Structures are given as structure tokens and as C-alpha cells.
Amino acid sequence: MFSLDDMIQFLPSLLQGAVLTITVSLLAFCLALACGLATGIARMSRLWPLRVPAAVYIQFIRGTPLLLQLFFIYYVLPYVGIVLSPFVSGVLGLTLNYTAYMAEVFRSGIQAIPKGQWEAGASVGMSRRLMLRRIILPQAIRIIIPSIGNFFVSIFKDSALVSVITMRDLMFSGQLLASATYKHFEIFTMVAAIYFLISYPSAKFVEWVEMRLDVARRPVVLGIRT
């Protein structure tokens, strides 16, 4: 069972892994957020050279497991001369996976804006790009905050999969310790506790952001709160 000596012995290594887990998760989330917006807009483009590749990418990524994508990036790409470190492979895999899902979230948020908003912007001479930036996106983001927040939390948990490509994150650190000491119960209980201590504050932060923005109850027309 647990002892203070065990915690003192295992905690430094697990915390080092936790730092790497947080770093990978935050970097992948920020990249996926930016790429998801670009892909979502491309998915709605009137130009088929943008729309079709974006649609194919989204369907392919959503139709294959994240674990397989990580394996492909780290173990298969070297056969064609592309060798990436575990850190880069992990960030790239999480980014590509979450980009596809965020693209659909952005697309649904943009399509949820009434067409009258587009027509009102066009009536005052705004270009489509300007309308998207000044009118549509601010409203769409308020609508999709809950979904984006869920991704913000879940990416920490999904980052545990990068352990399969030998990245020494929290999960991999726990596996190494458990293999060396055979104290699986103690170590993986500590791993679970650390994941919870990362995820729970993140979830509460998302709830705070939702309350601050008051997404559901404050409509916005032409970028002006009513």
C-alpha cells in the first residue's frame, strides 16, 4: 500500500512526465485551434480546390484512431525518409487529430449565424473576409466555447497515447517506474491523481469562461451586444 517513502521516491519522475504532458497538450491545442479555424473556413469555401481537400482530410482523420495516426507518424514515415522525434511526433499527431474535430466545430458555429448577419454586412459594403472577421467569427466563437472547452480538457487525457511512441510523458514515466519496481497500484494511482489534478482545474476554468461570456443568453447582432 501507499507509503510516504514511495511518494517521495516516485513523485519527482512523475512530475517531470507531467510537465511534458502539459507542454505537449498546450502546444497541440493551440496549433489545432489555429489550424482548425483555417480548415473549417476552407471546408466552407466556394472554391473546390480548398473545399474538397479539407473535407477529405476531416473525414479521414475522424475515421481513423488517434493511436494509429501516432504510429504512422512515428514508425511509418521513417520508411520514406521522414524521421521525427517522439516530442514532434506526439505534438503533430495530436494537432492533426484535433484540427479535424475543431474544424467541424468552427464550421458549425459559423453556419449557426443567421444569414441576415451576412446580408446586413454586405449591405454596408463589407467584403466577405471582413464580415467573417468583424461580425461572424466573434459570434461563432461565443457559440462554440463549450465545445472548444471540452477539447481543451480532453486533449490532456488523450495525450497519454503519446506514450506508445516512447515519449517520456506522465503515462510513460509511470510505466517505466511500474516495470522497475512492480508497484503498479501505487504508481498508477499517483498517475491517475496527477491527471485529475491537471484536468479538473482546466474543466473549472472552462466553466468560468462560459459564465463570463454568458454564451447562451446574450445574443449579438452585427457584433453589438443586445
Buried (B, 14 or more C-beta within 10 A) or exposed (E): EEEEEBEEBBEEBBBBBBEBBBBBBBBBBEBBBEBBBBBBBBBBEEEEEBBEEBBEBBEEBEEEEBBEBBBEBBEEBEEEEEEBEBBEBBBBBBBBBBBBBBBBBBBBBBEEBEEEBBEBBEEEEBEEEEBBEEBBBEBBBBBBBBBBBBBBBBBBBBBBBBBBBEBBBBBBBBBBBBEEEEBEEBBBEBBEEBBEEBBEEBBEEBEEBBEEBEBEEEEBEBBEEE
